[in-house]
Amino acid sequence: MSSTVLPPLSVDAPSQGAGTEASETTLSPHVRRQLEEAYRTEARRLQRYLRRRAGDDVASDLVQEVFVRTAASRQLTDLLHPGAYLFKVARNLLIERAHSRKRYDAVFMPFDEDRDAACPPEQAQVMEASDLMQRYERAVASMSEKTRRVFLMHRVDEIPYRQIAETLGISVATVEYHMTKALAHLAKRLDVTR
């Protein structure tokens, strides 16, 4: 960690973004002494805090901004714990800075044709087919056992209705009933509107 030398306290310049000015003439000698004492005791700690959160390149400027804002504060004469107040001002400054960055920092990425090109239609069709197959399998699995068995015998094994009826010991009409039930179930589950 680098130990940068802090510049002398300067509260004579107006605070950027604070909307108020704090000049030497507006501070009483007592308040000025309090502020200088707080600077001597808290500035290094404050700078470390700001360096960790905002970076070494802006930490010194942010320390100055914290003291300028503190000098402009009307609460300055009533402070029991100036260090805590300074850190609260620093935290608020970091929050304002983050909001400002979020609002104005746009990230532009160059277009890379290999990386950013739209997926080919074949790839999209394969993905859609895979999704449909998974939905179909879930729909078949959710059928009643008898209906699922009749459906799979006819559609997968390609067994005719009469042979399914003989194998299962049911009538052809019952096989037709289970097939109609299976097809209605699939149409509902797969959202088929034909």
LINJO-V262452 format. One record per pair of residues at least 24 apart in sequence whose C-alpha atoms are under 10 Angstrom apart, sorted by the first residue. I is the first residue (numbers start at 1). J is the second residue. D is the distance in whole Angstrom. If there is no record, write none. Layout:
i=[I,I]
j=[J,J]
d=[D,D]
//
This chain:
i=[1,1,1,2,2,3,3,3,4,4,4,4,4,4,5,5,6,6,6,6,6,6,6,6,6,6,7,7,7,7,8,8,8,8,9,9,9,9,9,9,9,9,9,10,10,10,10,10,10,11,11,11,11,11,11,11,11,11,11,12,12,13,13,13,14,14,14,14,15,15,15,15,15,15,15,15,15,16,16,16,17,17,17,18,18,18,18,18,19,19,20,20,20,20,21,21,21,21,21,22,22,22,22,22,22,22,23,23,23,24,26,26,27,27,27,28,30,31,31,31,32,32,34,34,34,34,35,35,35,35,35,35,35,36,37,38,38,38,38,38,39,39,39,39,39,39,41,41,42,42,42,42,42,43,43,43,45,45,46,46,46,46,47,49,49,49,50,50,50,50,50,53,53,54,54,54,62,62,62,63,63,63,63,65,65,65,66,66,66,66,69,132,133,135,135,135,136,136,136,136,137,138,138,138,139,139,139,139,139,139,139,140,140,140,140,140,142,142,142,143,143,143,143,144,144,144,146,146,146,147,147,147,147,147,147,147,147,147,147,148,148,148,148,149,149,149,150,150,150,150,150,150,150,151,151,151,151,151,151,151,151,152,152,154,155]
j=[48,51,56,48,56,44,47,48,44,47,48,56,59,60,44,60,39,40,43,44,47,59,60,61,63,64,60,61,63,64,36,39,40,64,35,36,39,40,43,63,64,67,68,36,64,65,67,68,71,35,64,65,66,67,68,69,70,71,72,68,71,64,65,68,65,68,69,72,64,65,66,67,68,69,70,71,72,65,68,69,65,69,96,65,68,69,72,93,69,72,68,69,72,73,68,69,71,72,73,67,68,69,70,71,72,73,68,71,72,71,71,72,71,72,76,77,77,71,76,77,71,76,76,77,79,82,67,68,70,71,76,77,82,67,82,67,81,82,83,86,63,64,67,82,83,86,82,83,82,83,84,86,87,67,83,86,83,87,83,86,87,90,90,87,90,91,87,90,91,93,94,91,94,94,97,98,90,93,94,87,89,90,93,89,90,93,90,91,92,93,93,190,190,186,189,190,186,187,189,190,186,186,189,190,182,185,186,187,188,189,190,182,183,185,186,189,185,186,189,181,182,185,186,178,181,182,175,178,182,174,175,177,178,179,180,181,182,183,185,178,179,181,182,178,179,182,174,175,176,177,178,179,182,175,176,178,179,180,181,182,183,179,182,179,179]
d=[9,10,9,10,9,9,10,9,9,9,10,9,10,8,9,9,10,10,8,8,9,10,7,10,9,9,8,9,10,9,9,9,10,9,9,7,7,9,9,9,7,8,9,10,7,9,8,7,10,9,8,8,10,7,5,8,9,7,9,8,9,10,10,8,9,7,9,9,9,7,9,9,6,6,10,10,8,8,9,9,10,10,10,9,9,7,9,10,10,10,10,8,7,9,8,9,9,7,10,10,7,8,9,6,5,9,9,8,8,9,9,9,8,9,10,10,9,8,7,7,8,10,9,9,10,9,8,10,8,7,8,10,9,9,10,9,10,7,7,9,9,9,8,10,9,9,10,8,9,6,10,8,9,9,9,9,9,9,9,8,7,8,10,9,9,9,9,7,9,10,8,10,8,8,9,9,8,8,9,10,10,8,10,9,8,8,6,9,9,7,9,8,10,9,8,7,7,10,8,7,10,10,9,10,9,7,6,9,9,6,8,8,10,8,7,9,9,10,10,9,7,7,9,10,10,9,10,8,10,10,9,9,5,7,9,7,6,10,10,8,9,10,7,9,10,10,10,7,9,10,7,7,9,9,10,7,6,9,9,6,8,10,10,8,9]
//
